[in-house]
Amino acid sequence: MTEPTRFVEVERKFDVDAGTPVPDWAGVPGVARVTAGENRHLDALYLDTADLVLARAGVALRRRTGGPDAGWHIKGPLIDGARVELGWPLGDGDELPGPVRAEVARWTTAPLEPLARIVNDRTAYELLDEEGDPLAEFVDDHVRTTDLRSGAEREWHEWEIELGEAAPTDADAREAFFAAVADAALAAGAREAASASKLARALGR
């Protein structure tokens, strides 16, 4: 199996009612145009130990199909507003690949079991600058989840915006960008997110 991809995820989330029109991004610094929406069907199985060692450490382990980054993913803890995400190809079968297990061993070597299933029908848009480079990806998500321990099912609608390769790197410019994003999202009818992550919300947190 190849070396994992590594990506630093910096994003903001908003709750929104189903059917709410997507925001007008014209007032966000640097945004020159927005791509047409791309539909994706994402189906993810999350794993953890019986006593939730990974979740308590702020770590998420999943196997996800669908979308451009289908595969095994480990999302590290949130540090200074960012999370490091490692990714490996799906491989054959559902068994946890050795390199993924070796990385998880940083937190635990205990047996892993299914924790939650998250199915997400997503429409993704790229926010591009004047040169056509991505400042951010905006996604409109219809989420359905099952807590595989209790059987509890939940459903909600949310928006996420994640910084892209051409996003500002200066801290002040980044905060100004996200402030403008929040203004546009809230003006369109969004609300501040009720939970920090889809997995946390799937588990009733």
Backbone as a printed PyTorch tensor [residue, N CA C, xyz], in Angstrom:
tensor([[[  0.8530,  -1.1900,   0.0000],
         [  0.0000,   0.0000,   0.0000],
         [  0.8860,   1.2370,   0.0000]],

        [[  0.5240,   2.2410,  -0.7550],
         [  1.3200,   3.4510,  -0.8950],
         [  1.3480,   4.2600,   0.4030]],

        [[  2.2880,   5.2080,   0.4890],
         [  2.3280,   6.1180,   1.6170],
         [  1.0280,   6.9350,   1.6490]],

        [[  0.5840,   7.3140,   2.8440],
         [ -0.6870,   8.0420,   2.9180],
         [ -0.5700,   9.4440,   2.3500]],

        [[ -1.6820,   9.9270,   1.8390],
         [ -1.7690,  11.3460,   1.5320],
         [ -1.9030,  12.0940,   2.8550]],

        [[ -1.4760,  13.3310,   2.8590],
         [ -1.5510,  14.1350,   4.0900],
         [ -2.1430,  15.4870,   3.7430]],

        [[ -3.1620,  15.8740,   4.4730],
         [ -3.8590,  17.1210,   4.1920],
         [ -4.1990,  17.8000,   5.5070]],

        [[ -3.9700,  19.1110,   5.5760],
         [ -4.3480,  19.8810,   6.7610],
         [ -5.7110,  20.5130,   6.4990]],

        [[ -6.6920,  20.1040,   7.2660],
         [ -8.0740,  20.5170,   7.0720],
         [ -8.3970,  21.7060,   7.9740]],

        [[ -8.7860,  22.8150,   7.3380],
         [ -9.2420,  23.9980,   8.0780],
         [-10.6120,  24.3490,   7.5260]],

        [[-11.6400,  24.2720,   8.3490],
         [-12.9960,  24.4430,   7.8390],
         [-13.8900,  25.1360,   8.8550]],

        [[-15.0420,  25.5720,   8.3640],
         [-16.1140,  26.0880,   9.2050],
         [-17.3950,  25.3680,   8.8070]],

        [[-18.2770,  25.1350,   9.7880],
         [-19.5170,  24.4110,   9.5610],
         [-20.7110,  25.2620,   9.9760]],

        [[-21.8370,  25.0260,   9.3040],
         [-23.0820,  25.7330,   9.6160],
         [-24.2450,  24.7460,   9.4900]],

        [[-25.2170,  24.8710,  10.3700],
         [-26.4750,  24.1410,  10.2120],
         [-27.3980,  24.9530,   9.3170]],

        [[-28.2340,  24.2480,   8.5610],
         [-29.1140,  24.9360,   7.6180],
         [-30.3350,  24.0600,   7.3650]],

        [[-31.4530,  24.6850,   7.0460],
         [-32.6480,  23.9310,   6.6940],
         [-32.5200,  23.3900,   5.2750]],

        [[-33.0780,  22.2120,   5.0480],
         [-33.0610,  21.6230,   3.7080],
         [-33.7190,  22.5630,   2.7130]],

        [[-33.1040,  22.6780,   1.5360],
         [-33.6720,  23.5050,   0.4820],
         [-33.2800,  24.9580,   0.5360]],

        [[-32.5020,  25.3630,   1.5400],
         [-32.0620,  26.7610,   1.6160],
         [-31.1170,  27.0510,   0.4440]],

        [[-31.3510,  28.1180,  -0.3310],
         [-30.4620,  28.4410,  -1.4530],
         [-29.0410,  28.6860,  -0.9690]],

        [[-28.0740,  28.2740,  -1.7690],
         [-26.6740,  28.4380,  -1.3770],
         [-26.3320,  29.9300,  -1.3060]],

        [[-25.3460,  30.2900,  -0.5060],
         [-25.0240,  31.7100,  -0.3130],
         [-24.5020,  32.3800,  -1.5820]],

        [[-24.5560,  33.7060,  -1.5640],
         [-23.9010,  34.5370,  -2.5690],
         [-22.5080,  34.8450,  -2.0270]],

        [[-21.4890,  34.3550,  -2.7250],
         [-20.1210,  34.4880,  -2.2320],
         [-19.4130,  35.7270,  -2.7870]],

        [[-20.1380,  36.6120,  -3.4460],
         [-19.5130,  37.7610,  -4.1140],
         [-18.7670,  38.6720,  -3.1420]],

        [[-19.2030,  38.7260,  -1.8840],
         [-18.5580,  39.6150,  -0.9320],
         [-17.3770,  39.0130,  -0.2000]],

        [[-17.0330,  37.7580,  -0.5100],
         [-15.9210,  37.1000,   0.1710],
         [-14.6100,  37.4880,  -0.5090]],

        [[-13.6220,  37.9590,   0.2390],
         [-12.3700,  38.4350,  -0.3680],
         [-11.7240,  37.3990,  -1.2850]],

        [[-11.4150,  37.8290,  -2.5110],
         [-10.6750,  36.9880,  -3.4470],
         [-11.5080,  36.1040,  -4.3400]],

        [[-12.7950,  35.9180,  -4.0210],
         [-13.6160,  34.9930,  -4.8120],
         [-14.0310,  35.6690,  -6.1180]],

        [[-13.5810,  35.0830,  -7.2420],
         [-13.9040,  35.6170,  -8.5590],
         [-15.0710,  34.8710,  -9.1960]],

        [[-15.1480,  33.5690,  -8.9520],
         [-16.2720,  32.8000,  -9.4910],
         [-16.4280,  31.5060,  -8.6990]],

        [[-17.5790,  30.8690,  -8.8850],
         [-17.9050,  29.6290,  -8.1920],
         [-18.2710,  28.5810,  -9.2390]],

        [[-17.7390,  27.3900,  -9.1060],
         [-18.0190,  26.3350, -10.0720],
         [-19.4490,  25.8210,  -9.9180]],

        [[-19.9060,  25.1250, -10.9410],
         [-21.1960,  24.4400, -10.8500],
         [-21.0930,  23.3250,  -9.8060]],

        [[-22.2020,  23.0070,  -9.1670],
         [-22.1960,  21.9850,  -8.1320],
         [-21.9450,  20.5910,  -8.6850]],

        [[-21.1660,  19.8070,  -7.9440],
         [-20.8860,  18.4050,  -8.2900],
         [-21.5110,  17.5140,  -7.2250]],

        [[-22.3920,  16.5930,  -7.6430],
         [-23.0750,  15.7190,  -6.6990],
         [-22.2070,  14.5130,  -6.3440]],

        [[-22.1730,  14.1900,  -5.0540],
         [-21.3930,  13.0510,  -4.5670],
         [-22.2200,  12.2880,  -3.5370]],

        [[-22.1590,  10.9640,  -3.5930],
         [-22.8050,  10.1150,  -2.5780],
         [-21.6990,   9.4580,  -1.7660]],

        [[-21.6140,   9.8180,  -0.4920],
         [-20.5420,   9.3650,   0.3830],
         [-21.1160,   8.4270,   1.4470]],

        [[-20.4480,   7.3000,   1.6600],
         [-20.9200,   6.3150,   2.6330],
         [-19.7210,   5.9070,   3.4830]],

        [[-19.7570,   6.2590,   4.7710],
         [-18.5930,   6.0590,   5.6320],
         [-18.9350,   5.2010,   6.8420]],

        [[-18.0420,   4.2500,   7.1460],
         [-18.1200,   3.4510,   8.3560],
         [-17.0000,   3.8990,   9.2860]],

        [[-17.3570,   4.3050,  10.5100],
         [-16.3800,   4.7480,  11.4990],
         [-16.1230,   3.6270,  12.5000]],

        [[-14.8640,   3.4950,  12.9010],
         [-14.4440,   2.4500,  13.8310],
         [-13.8250,   3.0730,  15.0730]],

        [[-13.9470,   2.3420,  16.1940],
         [-13.3110,   2.7910,  17.4360],
         [-13.2320,   1.5850,  18.3630]],

        [[-12.5710,   1.7680,  19.5010],
         [-12.5360,   0.7260,  20.5150],
         [-13.8510,   0.7180,  21.2920]],

        [[-14.0520,  -0.3360,  22.0800],
         [-15.2870,  -0.4430,  22.8560],
         [-15.4440,   0.7220,  23.8340]],

        [[-14.3230,   1.2520,  24.3350],
         [-14.4030,   2.3730,  25.2780],
         [-14.0730,   3.7100,  24.6240]],

        [[-14.1510,   3.7810,  23.2810],
         [-14.0620,   5.0320,  22.5180],
         [-12.7480,   5.7900,  22.7540]],

        [[-11.6400,   5.0560,  22.7150],
         [-10.3350,   5.6900,  22.9010],
         [-10.0870,   6.7540,  21.8440]],

        [[-10.4010,   6.4560,  20.5790],
         [-10.1350,   7.4120,  19.5030],
         [-11.0060,   8.6520,  19.6510]],

        [[-12.2910,   8.4570,  19.8710],
         [-13.1980,   9.6010,  19.9920],
         [-12.7820,  10.4970,  21.1530]],

        [[-12.3780,   9.8960,  22.2580],
         [-11.9750,  10.6960,  23.4210],
         [-10.6880,  11.4690,  23.1560]],

        [[ -9.8800,  10.9820,  22.2120],
         [ -8.6540,  11.6900,  21.8280],
         [ -8.8980,  12.7020,  20.7070]],

        [[-10.1480,  12.8000,  20.2500],
         [-10.4600,  13.7070,  19.1500],
         [-10.0550,  13.1720,  17.7940]],

        [[ -9.9100,  11.8500,  17.6770],
         [ -9.4550,  11.1950,  16.4470],
         [-10.6180,  10.4330,  15.8240]],

        [[-10.6950,  10.4480,  14.4900],
         [-11.7340,   9.7020,  13.7760],
         [-11.0700,   8.7770,  12.7580]],

        [[-11.5010,   7.5220,  12.7250],
         [-11.0320,   6.5240,  11.7710],
         [-12.2220,   6.0570,  10.9520]],

        [[-12.1120,   6.1420,   9.6260],
         [-13.2490,   5.7420,   8.8010],
         [-12.7930,   5.0660,   7.5160]],

        [[-13.7290,   4.2910,   6.9560],
         [-13.6000,   3.7460,   5.5990],
         [-14.7430,   4.3340,   4.7930]],

        [[-14.4190,   5.1460,   3.7680],
         [-15.4690,   5.8520,   3.0390],
         [-15.4050,   5.5470,   1.5570]],

        [[-16.5670,   5.2990,   0.9790],
         [-16.6910,   5.1350,  -0.4650],
         [-17.3900,   6.3570,  -1.0380]],

        [[-17.1250,   6.6130,  -2.3330],
         [-17.7230,   7.7540,  -3.0100],
         [-16.8440,   8.9830,  -2.9170]],

        [[-16.9600,   9.8540,  -3.9230],
         [-16.1970,  11.0940,  -3.9180],
         [-14.7630,  10.9020,  -4.3760]],

        [[-14.0300,  11.9940,  -4.5660],
         [-12.6790,  11.9200,  -5.1090],
         [-11.6430,  11.3770,  -4.1350]],

        [[-11.9720,  11.3160,  -2.8380],
         [-10.9890,  10.8340,  -1.8640],
         [-11.4590,   9.5620,  -1.1570]],

        [[-12.1810,   8.7080,  -1.8710],
         [-12.6250,   7.4450,  -1.2850],
         [-11.4230,   6.6980,  -0.7280]],

        [[-11.5970,   6.0800,   0.4420],
         [-10.4860,   5.3430,   1.0340],
         [-10.6100,   5.2760,   2.5410]],

        [[ -9.4960,   4.8840,   3.1670],
         [ -9.3720,   4.8970,   4.6220],
         [ -8.8260,   6.2460,   5.0460]],

        [[ -9.4040,   6.8330,   6.0780],
         [ -8.9630,   8.1390,   6.5530],
         [ -8.7930,   8.1240,   8.0670]],

        [[ -7.7570,   8.7960,   8.5210],
         [ -7.5920,   9.1060,   9.9390],
         [ -7.5480,  10.6160,  10.0670]],

        [[ -8.4820,  11.1630,  10.8420],
         [ -8.4800,  12.5950,  11.1350],
         [ -7.9420,  12.7840,  12.5430]],

        [[ -6.8740,  13.5640,  12.6570],
         [ -6.2710,  13.7970,  13.9530],
         [ -7.0440,  14.7960,  14.7710]],

        [[ -6.5960,  15.0510,  15.9920],
         [ -7.2900,  16.0090,  16.8610],
         [ -7.2410,  17.4280,  16.3180]],

        [[ -8.2250,  18.2150,  16.7100],
         [ -8.2790,  19.6240,  16.3060],
         [ -7.2540,  20.4090,  17.1140]],

        [[ -6.3030,  21.0480,  16.4130],
         [ -5.2540,  21.8340,  17.0520],
         [ -5.1730,  23.1830,  16.3560]],

        [[ -5.4000,  24.2460,  17.1120],
         [ -5.3500,  25.6090,  16.5610],
         [ -6.2400,  25.7570,  15.3300]],

        [[ -7.4350,  25.1510,  15.3900],
         [ -8.4060,  25.2930,  14.3120],
         [ -8.1760,  24.4170,  13.1000]],

        [[ -7.1930,  23.4950,  13.1560],
         [ -6.8710,  22.6510,  12.0010],
         [ -6.7420,  21.1910,  12.4390]],

        [[ -7.0340,  20.2960,  11.4910],
         [ -6.8600,  18.8640,  11.7330],
         [ -6.0360,  18.2770,  10.5970]],

        [[ -5.1070,  17.3980,  10.9400],
         [ -4.3480,  16.6780,   9.9210],
         [ -5.1290,  15.4200,   9.5420]],

        [[ -5.3670,  15.2560,   8.2330],
         [ -6.0720,  14.0750,   7.7360],
         [ -5.1250,  13.2400,   6.8860]],

        [[ -4.9890,  11.9680,   7.2250],
         [ -4.2070,  11.0130,   6.4500],
         [ -5.1510,  10.1170,   5.6660]],

        [[ -4.7610,   9.7570,   4.4320],
         [ -5.6300,   8.9450,   3.5940],
         [ -4.8870,   7.8300,   2.8870]],

        [[ -5.5380,   6.6650,   2.7870],
         [ -5.0030,   5.5100,   2.0840],
         [ -6.0700,   4.9880,   1.1180]],

        [[ -5.6850,   4.3140,   0.0350],
         [ -6.6780,   3.7240,  -0.8790],
         [ -7.5340,   2.6780,  -0.1660]],

        [[ -8.6980,   2.3870,  -0.7480],
         [ -9.6180,   1.4310,  -0.1480],
         [ -9.0000,   0.0350,  -0.0350]],

        [[ -8.2730,  -0.4150,  -1.0550],
         [ -7.7320,  -1.7580,  -1.0520],
         [ -8.8280,  -2.7950,  -1.2660]],

        [[ -8.5110,  -4.0370,  -0.9460],
         [ -9.4560,  -5.1440,  -1.1440],
         [-10.1430,  -5.4830,   0.1670]],

        [[-11.4620,  -5.5940,   0.1220],
         [-12.2140,  -5.9920,   1.2990],
         [-12.3630,  -4.8730,   2.3060]],

        [[-12.9810,  -5.2140,   3.4540],
         [-13.2990,  -4.2300,   4.4860],
         [-12.3230,  -4.2590,   5.6520]],

        [[-11.3520,  -5.1780,   5.6200],
         [-10.4320,  -5.3100,   6.7470],
         [ -9.4830,  -4.1260,   6.8190]],

        [[ -9.2080,  -3.6780,   8.0320],
         [ -8.3260,  -2.5360,   8.2430],
         [ -6.9220,  -2.8580,   7.7370]],

        [[ -6.4040,  -2.0930,   6.7650],
         [ -5.0650,  -2.3800,   6.2230],
         [ -3.9810,  -2.1660,   7.2830]],

        [[ -2.8790,  -2.9130,   7.1330],
         [ -1.7850,  -2.8380,   8.0850],
         [ -1.2370,  -1.4410,   8.3130]],

        [[ -0.9670,  -0.6640,   7.2450],
         [ -0.4260,   0.6850,   7.4660],
         [ -1.3820,   1.5920,   8.2450]],

        [[ -2.6810,   1.4010,   8.0530],
         [ -3.6590,   2.2040,   8.7960],
         [ -3.6570,   1.7890,  10.2640]],

        [[ -3.6160,   0.4810,  10.4980],
         [ -3.5710,  -0.0170,  11.8750],
         [ -2.3130,   0.4690,  12.5890]],

        [[ -1.1920,   0.4880,  11.8570],
         [  0.0580,   0.9550,  12.4680],
         [ -0.0510,   2.4150,  12.8870]],

        [[ -0.7220,   3.2340,  12.0840],
         [ -0.8960,   4.6430,  12.4260],
         [ -1.8360,   4.7990,  13.6230]],

        [[ -2.9000,   4.0000,  13.6550],
         [ -3.8510,   4.0520,  14.7720],
         [ -3.1710,   3.6610,  16.0840]],

        [[ -2.1180,   2.8390,  16.0020],
         [ -1.4150,   2.3830,  17.2070],
         [ -0.8070,   3.5260,  18.0030]],

        [[ -0.7200,   4.7120,  17.4000],
         [ -0.2810,   5.8910,  18.1670],
         [ -1.2280,   6.1540,  19.3310]],

        [[ -2.4900,   5.7540,  19.1650],
         [ -3.5020,   5.9970,  20.1920],
         [ -3.9660,   4.7210,  20.8880]],

        [[ -4.0440,   3.6230,  20.1440],
         [ -4.5260,   2.3860,  20.7570],
         [ -4.1490,   1.1790,  19.8940]],

        [[ -3.9230,   0.0370,  20.5610],
         [ -3.7440,  -1.2440,  19.8660],
         [ -4.8910,  -2.1900,  20.2180]],

        [[ -5.9000,  -1.6810,  20.8960],
         [ -7.0580,  -2.4980,  21.2690],
         [ -7.8840,  -2.8320,  20.0340]],

        [[ -8.6970,  -3.8930,  20.1040],
         [ -9.5600,  -4.2310,  18.9710],
         [-10.4900,  -3.0830,  18.6030]],

        [[-10.7560,  -2.9690,  17.3040],
         [-11.6470,  -1.9240,  16.7960],
         [-12.9520,  -2.5400,  16.3430]],

        [[-14.0370,  -1.7880,  16.5230],
         [-15.3570,  -2.2780,  16.1390],
         [-16.1440,  -1.1450,  15.5000]],

        [[-17.1820,  -1.4810,  14.7270],
         [-17.9900,  -0.4340,  14.1010],
         [-18.6140,   0.4870,  15.1320]],

        [[-18.5200,   1.7890,  14.8760],
         [-19.0260,   2.8000,  15.7920],
         [-20.2400,   3.5140,  15.2180]],

        [[-20.1340,   3.9630,  13.9590],
         [-21.2230,   4.7270,  13.3480],
         [-21.1260,   4.6120,  11.8350]],

        [[-22.2650,   4.7550,  11.1930],
         [-22.3160,   4.8570,   9.7350],
         [-22.8800,   6.2260,   9.3930]],

        [[-22.2050,   6.9050,   8.4680],
         [-22.6370,   8.2330,   8.0390],
         [-22.7750,   8.2240,   6.5210]],

        [[-23.9890,   8.4640,   6.0460],
         [-24.2790,   8.5370,   4.6140],
         [-24.5830,   9.9890,   4.2880]],

        [[-23.9080,  10.5090,   3.2810],
         [-23.9760,  11.9440,   2.9960],
         [-24.1860,  12.1640,   1.5050]],

        [[-25.2980,  12.7860,   1.1680],
         [-25.5080,  13.2330,  -0.2170],
         [-25.0530,  14.6840,  -0.2960]],

        [[-23.9640,  14.8950,  -1.0140],
         [-23.2320,  16.1650,  -1.0120],
         [-23.2700,  16.8130,  -2.3870]],

        [[-23.4130,  18.1460,  -2.3910],
         [-23.1590,  18.9370,  -3.5860],
         [-21.9750,  19.8370,  -3.2710]],

        [[-20.9110,  19.7230,  -4.0790],
         [-19.6530,  20.4250,  -3.8000],
         [-19.4050,  21.5070,  -4.8430]],

        [[-18.9410,  22.6520,  -4.3640],
         [-18.6240,  23.8040,  -5.2150],
         [-17.2110,  24.2850,  -4.8830]],

        [[-16.4670,  24.7340,  -5.9010],
         [-15.1620,  25.3500,  -5.6830],
         [-15.3010,  26.8690,  -5.7640]],

        [[-14.7340,  27.5670,  -4.7750],
         [-14.6560,  29.0260,  -4.8040],
         [-13.2750,  29.3870,  -5.3470]],

        [[-13.2410,  30.0050,  -6.5410],
         [-11.9900,  30.2110,  -7.2640],
         [-11.5720,  31.6820,  -7.2500]],

        [[-10.2490,  31.8940,  -7.2950],
         [ -9.7390,  33.2630,  -7.3870],
         [ -9.6260,  33.6830,  -8.8530]],

        [[ -9.0460,  34.8540,  -9.1110],
         [ -8.9340,  35.3810, -10.4790],
         [ -8.1480,  34.4580, -11.4030]],

        [[ -7.1930,  33.7080, -10.8510],
         [ -6.3810,  32.7970, -11.6650],
         [ -7.0380,  31.4250, -11.8430]],

        [[ -8.1970,  31.2300, -11.2390],
         [ -8.8830,  29.9450, -11.3340],
         [ -8.4060,  28.9240, -10.3210]],

        [[ -7.6540,  29.3800,  -9.3110],
         [ -7.1680,  28.4740,  -8.2670],
         [ -8.1630,  28.4370,  -7.1070]],

        [[ -8.2510,  27.2860,  -6.4020],
         [ -9.2820,  27.1320,  -5.3710],
         [ -8.9300,  27.8180,  -4.0540]],

        [[ -9.7380,  28.8030,  -3.7020],
         [ -9.6310,  29.4110,  -2.3720],
         [-10.2480,  28.5080,  -1.3110]],

        [[-11.3390,  27.8490,  -1.6780],
         [-12.0460,  27.0070,  -0.7210],
         [-13.0040,  26.0930,  -1.4700]],

        [[-13.4080,  25.0330,  -0.7880],
         [-14.4900,  24.1740,  -1.2690],
         [-15.6810,  24.3670,  -0.3440]],

        [[-16.8340,  24.6250,  -0.9340],
         [-18.0890,  24.7500,  -0.1970],
         [-18.9330,  23.5280,  -0.5030]],

        [[-19.4690,  22.8800,   0.5470],
         [-20.3010,  21.6980,   0.3260],
         [-21.6330,  21.8490,   1.0420]],

        [[-22.6670,  21.4140,   0.3620],
         [-24.0440,  21.4140,   0.8430],
         [-24.3840,  19.9500,   1.1190]],

        [[-24.5310,  19.5830,   2.4110],
         [-24.6050,  18.1840,   2.8220],
         [-25.9610,  17.8170,   3.4090]],

        [[-26.5370,  16.7310,   2.9010],
         [-27.7060,  16.0950,   3.5160],
         [-27.2010,  14.8230,   4.1770]],

        [[-27.2190,  14.7890,   5.5040],
         [-26.5310,  13.7610,   6.2830],
         [-27.5350,  12.8540,   6.9840]],

        [[-27.2950,  11.5300,   6.8840],
         [-28.0870,  10.5440,   7.6070],
         [-27.1120,   9.6200,   8.3390]],

        [[-27.3340,   9.4070,   9.6240],
         [-26.3780,   8.6510,  10.4200],
         [-27.0610,   7.5770,  11.2510]],

        [[-26.2880,   6.5590,  11.6040],
         [-26.7230,   5.5230,  12.5340],
         [-25.6230,   5.3030,  13.5610]],

        [[-25.9510,   5.4460,  14.8400],
         [-25.0580,   5.0670,  15.9270],
         [-25.1500,   3.5470,  16.0410]],

        [[-24.1050,   2.8320,  15.6660],
         [-24.1560,   1.3780,  15.5820],
         [-24.1040,   0.7090,  16.9510]],

        [[-23.8860,   1.4660,  18.0030],
         [-23.9410,   0.8990,  19.3510],
         [-25.3790,   0.9000,  19.8680]],

        [[-26.0850,   2.0080,  19.6780],
         [-27.4370,   2.1480,  20.2230],
         [-28.5330,   1.9450,  19.1860]],

        [[-28.1520,   2.0540,  17.8980],
         [-29.1480,   1.9870,  16.8360],
         [-29.8240,   3.3130,  16.5560]],

        [[-29.4630,   4.3660,  17.2810],
         [-30.0970,   5.6770,  17.0980],
         [-29.7830,   6.2290,  15.7120]],

        [[-30.8220,   6.7110,  15.0240],
         [-30.6630,   7.3020,  13.7030],
         [-30.9200,   8.8050,  13.7900]],

        [[-30.1280,   9.5620,  13.0400],
         [-30.2660,  11.0200,  13.0200],
         [-30.1460,  11.5060,  11.5890]],

        [[-30.7040,  12.6910,  11.3260],
         [-30.6760,  13.2620,   9.9810],
         [-30.6590,  14.7830,  10.1030]],

        [[-29.8310,  15.4210,   9.2980],
         [-29.7720,  16.8820,   9.3160],
         [-29.1510,  17.3960,   8.0160]],

        [[-29.1510,  18.7050,   7.8820],
         [-28.5950,  19.3720,   6.7090],
         [-27.5470,  20.3530,   7.2120]],

        [[-26.3990,  20.4280,   6.5470],
         [-25.3600,  21.3540,   6.9730],
         [-24.5360,  21.8370,   5.7890]],

        [[-23.8410,  22.9490,   6.0110],
         [-22.8740,  23.4790,   5.0490],
         [-21.4920,  23.4470,   5.6810]],

        [[-20.4980,  23.1570,   4.8610],
         [-19.1030,  23.2510,   5.2790],
         [-18.3360,  24.0580,   4.2430]],

        [[-17.3580,  24.8150,   4.6900],
         [-16.4460,  25.4700,   3.7690],
         [-15.0320,  25.2040,   4.2680]],

        [[-14.2140,  24.6390,   3.3920],
         [-12.8650,  24.1920,   3.7480],
         [-11.8460,  24.9160,   2.8820]],

        [[-10.8080,  25.4260,   3.5070],
         [ -9.7990,  26.1800,   2.7760],
         [ -9.1120,  25.3230,   1.7220]],

        [[ -8.8200,  25.9440,   0.5570],
         [ -8.1410,  25.2590,  -0.5350],
         [ -6.7020,  25.7160,  -0.6840]],

        [[ -6.0760,  25.2740,  -1.7760],
         [ -4.6510,  25.5240,  -1.9900],
         [ -4.3280,  27.0080,  -2.1180]],

        [[ -5.2490,  27.8100,  -2.6430],
         [ -4.9870,  29.2370,  -2.8640],
         [ -5.5220,  30.1100,  -1.7280]],

        [[ -5.9240,  29.4980,  -0.6320],
         [ -6.4650,  30.2610,   0.4930],
         [ -5.3860,  31.1320,   1.1200]],

        [[ -5.7840,  32.2120,   1.7500],
         [ -4.7960,  33.0590,   2.4280],
         [ -4.0760,  32.2910,   3.5250]],

        [[ -2.7800,  32.5280,   3.6590],
         [ -1.9880,  31.8590,   4.6920],
         [ -1.7430,  32.7620,   5.8970]],

        [[ -1.8090,  34.0630,   5.6850],
         [ -1.6760,  35.0120,   6.7880],
         [ -2.8740,  34.8660,   7.7330]],

        [[ -2.6040,  34.8430,   9.0370],
         [ -3.6650,  34.5870,  10.0160],
         [ -4.7770,  35.6270,   9.9500]],

        [[ -4.4160,  36.9050,   9.8200],
         [ -5.4330,  37.9550,   9.7690],
         [ -6.2750,  37.8470,   8.5040]],

        [[ -5.6150,  37.5670,   7.3730],
         [ -6.3390,  37.4320,   6.1100],
         [ -7.2560,  36.2110,   6.1380]],

        [[ -6.8030,  35.1560,   6.7880],
         [ -7.6340,  33.9460,   6.9000],
         [ -8.8610,  34.2210,   7.7540]],

        [[ -8.6790,  34.9330,   8.8520],
         [ -9.8220,  35.2560,   9.7040],
         [-10.8080,  36.1710,   8.9790]],

        [[-10.2760,  37.1180,   8.1940],
         [-11.1520,  38.0020,   7.4200],
         [-11.9450,  37.2000,   6.3880]],

        [[-11.2800,  36.2120,   5.7790],
         [-11.9500,  35.3470,   4.8050],
         [-13.0940,  34.5910,   5.4770]],

        [[-12.8230,  33.9590,   6.6110],
         [-13.8610,  33.1930,   7.2930],
         [-14.9670,  34.0940,   7.8490]],

        [[-14.6150,  35.3100,   8.2550],
         [-15.6490,  36.2340,   8.7320],
         [-16.6100,  36.5810,   7.6040]],

        [[-16.0730,  36.8100,   6.4000],
         [-16.9250,  37.1010,   5.2440],
         [-17.7550,  35.8820,   4.8570]],

        [[-17.1680,  34.6950,   4.9730],
         [-17.9010,  33.4510,   4.7100],
         [-19.0780,  33.3280,   5.6760]],

        [[-18.8220,  33.5710,   6.9600],
         [-19.8850,  33.4700,   7.9550],
         [-20.9870,  34.4850,   7.6800]],

        [[-20.6170,  35.7010,   7.3150],
         [-21.6230,  36.7230,   6.9960],
         [-22.5180,  36.2560,   5.8500]],

        [[-21.8970,  35.7030,   4.8000],
         [-22.6660,  35.2490,   3.6410],
         [-23.5600,  34.0660,   3.9920]],

        [[-23.0320,  33.1240,   4.7770],
         [-23.8090,  31.9350,   5.1420],
         [-24.9900,  32.3000,   6.0360]],

        [[-24.7430,  33.1420,   7.0380],
         [-25.8160,  33.5210,   7.9490],
         [-26.8790,  34.3640,   7.2400]],

        [[-26.4280,  35.2110,   6.3080],
         [-27.3830,  36.0200,   5.5440],
         [-28.2790,  35.1490,   4.6760]],

        [[-27.7620,  33.9930,   4.2470],
         [-28.5440,  33.0840,   3.4040],
         [-29.5110,  32.2270,   4.2090]],

        [[-29.3730,  32.2320,   5.5470],
         [-30.2910,  31.4660,   6.3790],
         [-29.6510,  30.3840,   7.2140]],

        [[-28.3180,  30.2770,   7.1930],
         [-27.6260,  29.2640,   7.9950],
         [-27.5720,  29.6870,   9.4550]],

        [[-27.2120,  28.7170,  10.3040],
         [-27.0170,  28.9540,  11.7370],
         [-25.6470,  28.3890,  12.1360]],

        [[-25.1220,  28.8520,  13.2460],
         [-23.8780,  28.2770,  13.7510],
         [-24.0800,  26.7810,  13.9810]],

        [[-23.0670,  25.9830,  13.6820],
         [-23.1880,  24.5280,  13.7980],
         [-23.4250,  24.1030,  15.2370]],

        [[-24.3230,  23.1340,  15.4150],
         [-24.6580,  22.6470,  16.7550],
         [-23.6160,  21.6730,  17.2810]],

        [[-22.7830,  21.1200,  16.3910],
         [-21.8070,  20.1190,  16.8100],
         [-20.5230,  20.3080,  16.0230]],

        [[-19.4080,  19.8630,  16.5890],
         [-18.1000,  20.0980,  15.9790],
         [-17.8270,  19.2040,  14.7790]],

        [[-18.4930,  18.0470,  14.7010],
         [-18.2280,  17.1250,  13.5950],
         [-19.4500,  16.2580,  13.3430]],

        [[-19.4990,  15.6600,  12.1580],
         [-20.5890,  14.7440,  11.8360],
         [-20.5830,  13.5440,  12.7660]],

        [[-19.3830,  13.0200,  13.0710],
         [-19.3230,  11.8560,  13.9400],
         [-19.8350,  12.1880,  15.3340]],

        [[-19.4310,  13.3210,  15.8860],
         [-19.9090,  13.7080,  17.2110],
         [-21.4290,  13.8050,  17.2210]],

        [[-21.9910,  14.3780,  16.1800],
         [-23.4470,  14.5370,  16.1180],
         [-24.1150,  13.1810,  15.9410]],

        [[-23.5120,  12.2920,  15.1690],
         [-24.0660,  10.9480,  14.9980],
         [-24.1340,  10.2060,  16.3270]],

        [[-23.2040,  10.5300,  17.2330],
         [-23.1590,   9.8880,  18.5390],
         [-23.9440,  10.6530,  19.5910]],

        [[-24.6730,  11.6990,  19.1590],
         [-25.5190,  12.4620,  20.0710],
         [-24.7750,  13.4800,  20.8960]],

        [[-23.6370,  13.9700,  20.3640],
         [-22.8300,  14.9470,  21.1150],
         [-22.9540,  16.3300,  20.5210]]])
